[in-house]
């Protein structure tokens, strides 16, 4: 019996080794996700992630070797983060062998420690419009404003997906109706100005 497995949530890197990745592939696993968030050791520490970044490249190398599609989750716009640290994260993502990546803008949800932190630091306006559907909340820091953050997010996607091996891998998918719709939604979400898309638009 052939089984196709995918782990839409994240795998724990510290529990992975090449033998386990090989077994997952042999069992039918074809997709896994990894929550990396930031390539800055300082931001990793502040967010209490403390991920060993060298393990990311090791695990992604193994998943690629055994034919498992791998998605990396990254976040930009942490309180106290600098533009250079955001660029560090983008460079790191591009240098890995990840097949796909999501670059999300940090959202300090109500009731979280981060929300309290940004309020204390004067970076969040309680009356500001929140658009959780598009993953956007307008917070600004001394290091970047919202427009800068969106520009860096667009730059991240361009740099990542125009890497040669990813672009060549993506080309055949553009002729698939399902995949083309997904890419069009991604373009709308990340590249079209809000004046065209509208702040509360979500593609069907």
C-alpha positions as CSV (number, residue, x, y, z in Angstrom):
1,X,0.0,0.0,0.0
2,X,1.4,3.4,-1.0
3,X,1.0,6.1,1.5
4,X,1.5,9.9,0.9
5,X,2.3,11.8,4.1
6,X,2.8,15.5,4.6
7,X,3.4,17.4,7.8
8,X,1.8,20.8,7.3
9,X,2.8,21.8,10.8
10,X,6.4,22.0,11.7
11,X,9.0,19.3,12.5
12,X,11.3,19.6,15.5
13,X,14.8,20.0,14.0
14,X,16.6,18.9,17.2
15,X,14.9,15.5,16.8
16,X,15.8,14.9,13.2
17,X,18.8,13.1,11.7
18,X,19.5,11.7,8.3
19,X,18.3,8.2,9.2
20,X,15.0,9.5,10.4
21,X,14.5,11.7,7.3
22,X,15.3,8.6,5.1
23,X,12.7,6.6,7.0
24,X,10.1,9.3,6.6
25,X,10.7,9.4,2.8
26,X,10.5,5.6,2.6
27,X,7.2,5.7,4.5
28,X,5.8,8.1,1.9
29,X,6.4,11.6,3.3
30,X,6.5,14.1,0.6
31,X,6.2,17.5,2.4
32,X,7.4,18.9,5.7
33,X,7.6,22.4,7.2
34,X,10.2,24.1,9.4
35,X,9.6,27.2,11.6
36,X,12.9,29.1,11.4
37,X,11.5,32.6,11.9
38,X,14.8,34.6,12.1
39,X,18.4,34.1,11.1
40,X,19.6,36.6,13.7
41,X,20.9,34.9,16.8
42,X,19.9,38.0,18.8
43,X,16.3,37.8,17.6
44,X,16.3,34.0,18.1
45,X,17.3,34.6,21.7
46,X,14.8,37.5,22.3
47,X,11.9,35.3,20.9
48,X,13.1,32.4,23.0
49,X,13.5,30.3,19.9
50,X,17.2,29.6,20.2
51,X,17.3,27.4,17.0
52,X,20.6,26.1,15.9
53,X,20.8,27.5,12.4
54,X,23.3,25.0,11.1
55,X,20.8,22.3,11.8
56,X,18.4,24.0,9.3
57,X,20.8,23.5,6.5
58,X,21.6,20.0,7.5
59,X,17.9,18.9,7.7
60,X,16.9,20.7,4.5
61,X,19.9,19.1,2.8
62,X,18.6,15.6,3.9
63,X,15.0,16.3,2.9
64,X,16.1,17.5,-0.5
65,X,18.3,14.4,-0.9
66,X,15.4,12.1,-0.3
67,X,12.9,14.0,-2.3
68,X,10.8,15.6,0.4
69,X,9.5,19.1,-0.4
70,X,10.4,21.5,2.4
71,X,8.7,24.8,3.4
72,X,10.4,27.3,5.7
73,X,8.5,29.8,7.8
74,X,10.2,33.1,8.4
75,X,9.0,36.2,10.2
76,X,10.1,39.8,9.9
77,X,9.4,42.9,11.9
78,X,10.1,41.7,15.4
79,X,10.1,44.4,18.1
80,X,13.7,45.7,18.3
81,X,14.7,44.0,15.1
82,X,16.9,46.0,12.7
83,X,16.7,46.2,8.9
84,X,20.1,44.5,8.7
85,X,18.8,41.6,10.8
86,X,15.8,41.3,8.4
87,X,18.2,41.2,5.4
88,X,20.2,38.6,7.3
89,X,17.1,36.4,7.5
90,X,16.4,36.9,3.8
91,X,20.0,36.0,2.8
92,X,19.9,32.9,5.0
93,X,16.6,31.7,3.4
94,X,18.0,32.1,-0.1
95,X,21.2,30.2,0.8
96,X,19.3,27.1,2.0
97,X,17.9,24.4,-0.2
98,X,14.4,25.1,0.9
99,X,11.8,24.5,-1.8
100,X,9.4,27.1,-0.6
101,X,9.3,29.9,2.0
102,X,6.7,32.1,3.7
103,X,7.9,35.5,4.9
104,X,5.3,36.8,7.3
105,X,5.1,40.1,9.1
106,X,5.1,39.7,12.8
107,X,1.6,40.2,14.4
108,X,1.5,41.0,18.1
109,X,-1.8,39.3,18.9
110,X,-3.9,40.4,21.8
111,X,-3.1,38.6,25.0
112,X,0.5,37.7,24.0
113,X,3.7,38.8,25.7
114,X,4.7,40.5,22.4
115,X,1.6,42.6,22.4
116,X,2.5,43.9,25.9
117,X,6.0,44.5,24.8
118,X,5.2,46.6,21.7
119,X,2.7,48.7,23.8
120,X,5.3,49.3,26.4
121,X,7.8,50.3,23.7
122,X,5.2,52.7,22.1
123,X,5.3,50.8,18.8
124,X,1.6,49.9,18.6
125,X,-1.5,52.0,18.3
126,X,-4.5,50.2,19.9
127,X,-6.7,52.0,17.4
128,X,-4.8,50.9,14.4
129,X,-6.5,48.8,11.8
130,X,-5.7,45.1,12.1
131,X,-6.1,42.9,9.1
132,X,-5.4,39.3,10.2
133,X,-6.7,37.8,7.0
134,X,-3.7,39.2,5.1
135,X,-1.3,38.9,8.0
136,X,-0.8,42.6,8.4
137,X,-0.8,44.8,11.5
138,X,0.6,48.3,11.1
139,X,3.3,48.7,13.8
140,X,6.3,51.0,13.3
141,X,9.6,51.1,15.1
142,X,12.6,53.4,15.1
143,X,14.3,51.0,12.7
144,X,11.6,50.6,10.1
145,X,8.1,51.8,9.1
146,X,5.3,49.8,7.6
147,X,6.2,50.6,4.0
148,X,9.8,49.6,4.5
149,X,8.7,46.3,6.0
150,X,6.4,45.5,3.1
151,X,9.2,46.4,0.7
152,X,11.5,44.0,2.4
153,X,8.9,41.3,2.4
154,X,8.5,41.7,-1.4
155,X,12.3,41.7,-1.8
156,X,12.4,38.4,0.2
157,X,10.0,36.6,-2.1
158,X,11.7,37.9,-5.2
159,X,15.2,36.9,-4.1
160,X,14.0,33.5,-2.8
161,X,11.9,32.3,-5.7
162,X,14.1,33.7,-8.5
163,X,17.0,31.6,-7.2
164,X,17.9,29.4,-10.2
165,X,16.9,26.0,-8.9
166,X,13.7,27.2,-7.4
167,X,12.6,29.1,-10.5
168,X,13.3,26.1,-12.7
169,X,11.4,23.8,-10.4
170,X,8.4,26.3,-10.3
171,X,8.1,26.7,-14.1
172,X,6.2,23.4,-14.8
173,X,3.8,24.2,-11.9
174,X,2.7,27.5,-13.6
175,X,0.9,25.4,-16.2
176,X,-1.1,23.6,-13.5
177,X,-4.5,25.3,-12.8
178,X,-4.3,24.7,-9.1
179,X,-0.7,25.9,-8.8
180,X,-1.3,28.9,-11.0
181,X,-4.2,30.1,-8.8
182,X,-2.0,29.7,-5.7
183,X,0.8,31.8,-7.3
184,X,-1.6,34.5,-8.5
185,X,-3.0,34.7,-4.9
186,X,0.6,35.1,-3.6
187,X,1.3,37.8,-6.2
188,X,-1.9,39.7,-5.2
189,X,-1.1,39.4,-1.5
190,X,2.5,40.5,-1.7
191,X,3.1,42.6,-4.8
192,X,0.0,44.5,-5.7
193,X,-0.5,47.9,-3.9
194,X,-3.3,48.0,-1.3
195,X,-4.8,50.9,-3.4
196,X,-5.5,48.2,-6.1
197,X,-6.2,45.1,-3.9
198,X,-7.9,46.8,-1.0
199,X,-7.0,46.3,2.6
200,X,-9.6,43.6,3.3
201,X,-9.4,41.7,0.1
202,X,-8.9,37.9,0.1
203,X,-8.7,35.9,-3.1
204,X,-11.2,33.1,-3.5
